[in-house]
């Protein structure tokens, strides 16, 4: 009897000594989300996902749709991979990751085709290329395969939003400078150059360079320069 009491007492002590669960929004978890927005941005620091940043950013609306698609794919691929991480054989993990991403990308593509066919015609090829987007594959390999589902979801949101805000800024200025408009195809559509020209009785000329990928390169370079001058990041 005394032995049983001693065992129960030891178990009680062990339970009391057990570390408390980490808060849902602990400092570490907040950094998982915040770091990709600035200090570890997937585009401006890791230099990943550059192709779509140049290809789909001529107008703001397609860029926003692309951003939502990438966020959806990276969050849910992180979640699924993290849940399955202990049962995925190491030698075929890349194949499994690609299968997960391809399934989610196909789902996004079909939804886009069904509910926004105009956007599907513009983004169809680029949505398909999310399968080979280095940001998505990189987060699965570097984070989701080694961390729990909740942390992996946070990492997906952080990386997704870090990607999204960069390409949205590029798209905003490319549309404004290259077309003289803002938010074309949305309820907020504005003909900025037309309004300014009408106010001053003149015609403003758009910058054709911004419609080309060179314009995206220039804007992206300026964002990288401004961001790194602010956060002090230096290549090693």
matplotlib code that plots the C-alpha trace (Angstrom):
import matplotlib.pyplot as plt

x = [0.0, 2.8, 4.5, 1.3, 1.0, 4.7, 4.1, 1.0, 3.0, 5.8, 3.3, 1.8, 5.2, 6.0, 2.8, 3.5, 7.0, 5.9, 6.5, 3.3, 2.1, 3.4, 0.9, -0.9, 0.6, 4.0, 6.9, 8.5, 5.3, 4.8, 8.3, 7.4, 4.7, 6.5, 10.0, 9.0, 7.2, 10.5, 13.8, 13.4, 11.2, 11.0, 11.4, 13.6, 15.9, 15.7, 15.3, 12.6, 9.4, 10.9, 9.3, 5.7, 6.7, 7.7, 5.1, 1.7, 2.2, 1.2, -2.2, -3.3, -6.4, -4.6, -1.8, -4.2, -5.8, -2.3, -1.4, -4.5, -3.8, -0.2, -1.3, -3.9, -1.5, 1.4, -0.7, -2.6, 0.5, 2.4, -0.5, -0.9, 2.9, 3.3, 0.5, 2.0, 5.7, 6.2, 4.8, 6.5, 9.5, 12.5, 13.6, 10.3, 9.5, 10.0, 7.6, 5.0, 5.4, 5.0, 1.8, 0.3, 1.1, -0.1, -3.4, -4.0, -2.9, -5.4, -8.1, -7.3, -7.2, -10.6, -12.3, -10.8, -12.0, -15.5, -16.0, -13.7, -13.0, -11.5, -8.9, -8.3, -7.4, -5.0, -3.4, -4.0, -0.4, 1.0, -1.3, 0.0, 3.6, 2.9, 3.7, 7.3, 7.4, 10.5, 8.8, 6.3, 8.7, 11.2, 8.8, 7.7, 11.3, 12.7, 9.8, 6.8, 8.8, 10.2, 7.5, 4.0, 0.8, 0.0, 3.5, 3.5, 0.2, 1.7, 4.8, 2.6, 0.8, 4.0, 5.7, 2.5, 1.9, 5.6, 5.3, 2.0, 2.8, 5.9, 4.1, 1.1, 3.4, 5.1, 1.7, 0.3, 3.2, 3.3, -0.4, -0.2, 2.9, 2.4, -1.4, -2.2, -4.9, -5.5, -7.3, -8.7, -11.5, -12.5, -15.1, -12.3, -11.1, -9.7, -8.3, -5.6, -3.9, -7.2, -8.4, -5.2, -5.1, -8.7, -8.0, -5.0, -6.2, -3.3, -2.6, -0.2, 1.9, 2.2, 5.6, 5.7, 8.7, 6.5, 4.4, 7.5, 9.3, 12.2, 9.9, 9.1, 12.9, 13.4, 10.6, 11.7, 15.3, 14.1, 12.0, 15.0, 17.2, 14.7, 13.9, 17.5, 18.5, 15.8, 16.4, 20.2, 20.3, 23.6, 24.5, 27.0]
y = [0.0, 2.4, 1.6, 2.6, 5.8, 6.7, 6.1, 8.3, 11.0, 10.8, 11.1, 14.2, 15.8, 15.0, 16.6, 19.7, 19.9, 19.7, 22.9, 25.0, 24.9, 27.6, 30.5, 30.5, 34.0, 33.7, 35.9, 33.1, 32.5, 36.1, 36.2, 33.2, 35.5, 38.8, 37.9, 37.1, 40.4, 42.3, 40.8, 37.4, 38.4, 35.6, 38.0, 40.8, 38.8, 35.2, 36.2, 33.6, 33.8, 36.6, 35.2, 35.8, 39.2, 40.2, 38.4, 39.1, 42.6, 44.7, 45.3, 45.3, 43.0, 39.9, 40.4, 40.4, 37.1, 35.6, 36.7, 35.0, 31.8, 31.6, 32.3, 29.5, 27.0, 27.7, 27.7, 24.4, 22.7, 23.6, 22.2, 19.0, 18.3, 19.0, 16.6, 13.9, 14.6, 11.6, 9.1, 10.5, 8.4, 10.6, 9.4, 10.4, 13.5, 15.9, 13.8, 13.9, 17.6, 18.2, 16.0, 18.1, 21.4, 20.2, 19.1, 22.5, 24.4, 22.3, 23.2, 26.9, 26.7, 25.0, 27.4, 30.3, 28.8, 28.3, 31.7, 34.1, 33.0, 36.3, 36.1, 32.4, 33.4, 36.0, 34.0, 30.4, 29.6, 31.5, 29.8, 26.5, 27.6, 27.9, 24.2, 25.1, 28.3, 28.2, 29.9, 27.1, 24.2, 26.0, 26.4, 22.7, 21.5, 24.0, 24.3, 22.1, 18.9, 19.7, 21.6, 21.1, 22.0, 25.2, 26.6, 25.5, 27.4, 30.6, 30.1, 29.8, 33.0, 34.8, 33.7, 34.2, 37.7, 38.6, 37.5, 39.3, 42.7, 43.0, 42.0, 44.2, 47.3, 46.5, 46.1, 49.3, 51.4, 49.5, 50.1, 53.7, 54.7, 52.4, 52.9, 56.0, 54.1, 52.4, 49.2, 48.5, 46.0, 46.7, 49.0, 51.3, 51.8, 55.3, 57.0, 59.0, 60.5, 61.4, 63.1, 65.1, 66.0, 67.2, 69.3, 71.1, 71.0, 68.8, 65.2, 63.1, 60.5, 57.1, 55.3, 52.4, 51.0, 50.0, 47.7, 45.7, 43.4, 45.9, 48.2, 45.5, 44.9, 48.6, 48.8, 45.6, 46.8, 50.1, 48.2, 46.0, 49.1, 50.9, 47.8, 46.9, 50.5, 50.4, 47.0, 47.0, 43.6, 42.8, 39.9, 37.5]
z = [0.0, 0.9, -2.4, -4.3, -2.3, -3.1, -6.8, -6.8, -5.0, -7.5, -10.4, -8.7, -8.3, -12.0, -13.1, -11.0, -12.3, -15.9, -17.8, -18.6, -22.2, -24.4, -24.9, -28.3, -29.0, -27.2, -28.2, -30.2, -32.1, -32.8, -34.3, -36.6, -38.2, -38.0, -39.2, -42.8, -43.0, -42.7, -41.4, -43.1, -46.0, -48.6, -51.6, -50.4, -48.1, -49.2, -52.8, -53.5, -55.6, -57.8, -61.1, -60.0, -58.5, -62.0, -64.0, -62.3, -60.9, -63.9, -62.2, -58.6, -58.8, -60.4, -57.9, -55.0, -56.3, -56.7, -53.2, -51.7, -53.7, -52.5, -48.8, -49.1, -50.6, -48.2, -45.1, -45.8, -47.3, -44.1, -42.0, -43.9, -44.1, -40.4, -39.5, -41.7, -41.0, -38.7, -41.3, -44.5, -45.4, -45.7, -49.1, -50.8, -48.7, -51.7, -53.8, -51.0, -50.6, -54.3, -54.3, -51.4, -53.1, -56.5, -55.0, -53.3, -56.4, -58.6, -56.1, -56.3, -60.1, -60.4, -58.0, -59.9, -63.2, -61.8, -60.1, -61.8, -65.3, -66.4, -63.6, -64.5, -68.1, -66.7, -63.9, -65.0, -66.0, -63.0, -60.5, -61.8, -61.2, -57.5, -57.5, -58.1, -56.1, -54.0, -51.0, -50.6, -51.0, -48.8, -45.9, -46.1, -46.1, -43.6, -41.1, -41.5, -41.6, -38.2, -36.3, -34.9, -37.0, -35.1, -35.5, -39.1, -39.8, -38.3, -40.4, -43.5, -42.7, -42.0, -45.2, -47.3, -46.1, -46.4, -50.1, -50.6, -49.3, -51.5, -54.8, -53.9, -53.4, -56.7, -58.5, -57.0, -58.4, -61.7, -62.3, -61.2, -63.2, -66.1, -66.7, -64.7, -62.8, -59.4, -58.5, -62.0, -62.0, -58.4, -56.9, -55.9, -59.5, -60.1, -63.2, -61.4, -64.4, -66.0, -62.9, -62.4, -66.1, -66.1, -63.0, -64.5, -68.2, -69.4, -70.3, -68.2, -70.0, -68.5, -68.1, -70.5, -68.8, -65.8, -68.0, -68.7, -66.4, -66.2, -64.3, -61.8, -61.4, -60.7, -58.1, -56.4, -56.2, -54.6, -52.1, -51.2, -50.8, -48.6, -46.5, -45.9, -45.1, -42.4, -40.8, -41.3, -43.1, -44.7, -47.0, -45.5]

ax = plt.figure().add_subplot(projection="3d")
ax.plot(x, y, z, "-o")
ax.set_aspect("equal")
plt.show()
